[in-house]
Amino acid sequence: MLPIGENIKRLLNQREDLDFALLSRVAHVGERRLKRIVDQHSQPSVAELERIAHALGVRPWLLVESEKDPEPEKTIDPHLIELLEDPTLAAALWYLGELPQEDREAIFMVLQRFAVKK
């Protein structure tokens, strides 16, 4: 399981201006739902992950990285990071995240057929 809950706790503890209840309100995630995410009883949707990250003032990938990960900014292709910061692509990814798993898998299979192999 991803360390999302641990990362949310750590980042929240670093913020003096934010507590659990306020994070819940700012991120538009109910307190019970947020508690389940933090306690790692449930995984957030992509939209929830983005709202929680935004409320914490961090990029969403910081919530899913593991401390075991070797400096993610050095392992991720800089071009990919640039693409992910594009608002149009971010919106498309958000909408993809809201689709049912079966629909996402179908879209990714189509994309794989058209992917350019290096």
Order of alpha helices (4+ residues) and beta strands (2+ residues): alpha-alpha-alpha-alpha-alpha-alpha-alpha-alpha-alpha
